């Protein structure tokens, strides 16, 4: 009986996407050491975004990785990814200007 190769979409979802998620998460952890709850949230954001990119037709692991990192940066720009301990990622930093 002849076996058929799995469709390319399945390979991307089963092999390429998880590799891109882990690669992006590794880069994120190196640049922004976080506690485990922040990393867990980052993983969820990466997973949703990277699989969304795949749904739109992207199959290149490097582009998926970069796209995931760009998404994390955008999320952080809009609001800090918070720790389960209740401290924002940028605790102690203020964006408010001091009175003149």
N, C-alpha and C positions, 0 to 999 in steps of 0.2 A: 504494500500500500504506500502510495506516494504522499509524503508530508509536505504541506504548504508552509511557506515562510509566513510569520505573522505580519499583518498589515503594518506599514511604516508608522501609522498613527499609534498603534499599540507599543511599538518600540520606543517612540518618543515619550509616551506617557509612562512606560515602565522603566526605562533606562535613562533617557536624556533628562527628563524633568527632575527626577530625584537627584541626579548628579548636579544639575544646575542649582537646585535649592541648597544642597550641602555646600557647594562651592561659594555661593553668595553668602550663606550664613557664616562660613568660615572667614570670609573677608570682613563681614560686618563685625564679628566678634573680635577680630584683630584690631580694627579701627576704633571700635567702641566697646571696650570690655563692660559687660553688663551682668546683672544678676540673672539667675536662671529664668525667672518669670518674664523678663524683658526679651530674652532670647526665644522663649516659647512663643511670645506674641509676634516677634519678628519672623519666626518660622511659619506661623499661620498666615501672615501677610504675604510672605514670599510664595508659599504654596498656592494661595488663591490667585495671586497675580501671574505666576508662571504658568499655571494651568489655563488661566484666561488667555495668555499669549498663545499657548498651544491651540486653544479653541479657535483663535483667529488665524491660525496657519503657520505660526513660527515653529521651526524645528531645530534651529541652530543653538547648540548648548551655550556658546559664548554670548549670543544675543539674549538668550533667556536669562543668563546670569546677570548681565549688565542691566537688563530691563528690571529684574528683581531688585537689584541694588538701587536703581533710580527710584523705584516705587518706595523703598524704605526711606530714602532721603526725602521724598515728597511727603510721606506720612510724618516724619520727624519735623519737617518745616511747618506743617499745619498744626501739629501738637506733639508734644513729647510722648514717646512710648513709655508708659508708666510702669514702675516696679510694683510687684504685689505688696511691697512694704509701704506703698503710698507715696514714695518720693519720686518726683519727676526725674527723667534722665539727666536733665541739666540743673539739678538742685543747686541752689546757691548762686546761680547766674541770674541776673536781672536784665531784662531788655528795656526797662523804663529808664528814661534819662533823669539825671539828678537835677534838682531845682537850681536855677541860676542865681 
